[in-house]
Amino acid sequence: MRQIAEYLYIKKKDPNTPETKWLKYMHGINRISILMFLAALIFLFIKLVFLKK
Protein backbone atom coordinates (compact mmCIF):
# COMPACT_ATOMS: atom_id res chain seq x y z
CA MET A 1 0.00 0.00 0.00
CA ARG A 2 2.92 2.35 0.68
CA GLN A 3 4.22 1.87 -2.86
CA ILE A 4 0.82 2.65 -4.40
CA ALA A 5 0.54 5.76 -2.24
CA GLU A 6 3.95 6.86 -3.53
CA TYR A 7 2.88 6.24 -7.15
CA LEU A 8 -0.17 8.45 -6.71
CA TYR A 9 1.80 11.18 -4.88
CA ILE A 10 -0.16 10.62 -1.65
CA LYS A 11 2.92 9.72 0.39
CA LYS A 12 6.47 11.05 0.12
CA LYS A 13 9.13 8.73 -1.29
CA ASP A 14 11.82 7.24 0.92
CA PRO A 15 14.93 9.41 0.38
CA ASN A 16 17.26 6.45 0.98
CA THR A 17 16.09 4.39 -2.02
CA PRO A 18 18.34 4.48 -5.10
CA GLU A 19 16.85 6.21 -8.16
CA THR A 20 17.88 5.04 -11.60
CA LYS A 21 16.55 5.95 -15.01
CA TRP A 22 14.94 2.53 -15.49
CA LEU A 23 13.33 2.61 -12.07
CA LYS A 24 11.73 5.95 -12.92
CA TYR A 25 10.39 4.48 -16.18
CA MET A 26 8.95 1.51 -14.30
CA HIS A 27 7.27 3.75 -11.73
CA GLY A 28 5.81 5.89 -14.51
CA ILE A 29 4.34 2.87 -16.28
CA ASN A 30 2.93 1.55 -13.00
CA ARG A 31 1.38 4.95 -12.26
CA ILE A 32 -0.29 5.00 -15.69
CA SER A 33 -1.64 1.46 -15.26
CA ILE A 34 -3.08 2.23 -11.80
CA LEU A 35 -4.79 5.38 -13.10
CA MET A 36 -6.23 3.51 -16.11
CA PHE A 37 -7.54 0.77 -13.80
CA LEU A 38 -9.21 3.34 -11.53
CA ALA A 39 -10.75 5.08 -14.56
CA ALA A 40 -12.13 1.75 -15.79
CA LEU A 41 -13.65 1.02 -12.37
CA ILE A 42 -15.31 4.44 -12.31
CA PHE A 43 -16.61 3.93 -15.85
CA LEU A 44 -18.07 0.51 -14.96
CA PHE A 45 -19.66 1.90 -11.80
CA ILE A 46 -21.30 4.73 -13.74
CA LYS A 47 -22.45 2.33 -16.44
CA LEU A 48 -23.98 -0.10 -13.93
CA VAL A 49 -25.66 2.50 -11.71
CA PHE A 50 -26.85 5.21 -14.08
CA LEU A 51 -27.41 3.36 -17.36
CA LYS A 52 -29.39 0.51 -15.88
CA LYS A 53 -32.52 -0.30 -17.87
Secondary structure, 3 states (H helix, E strand, C coil): CHHHHHHCCCCCCCCCCCCCHHHHHHHHHHHHHHHHHHHHHHHHHHHHHHCCC
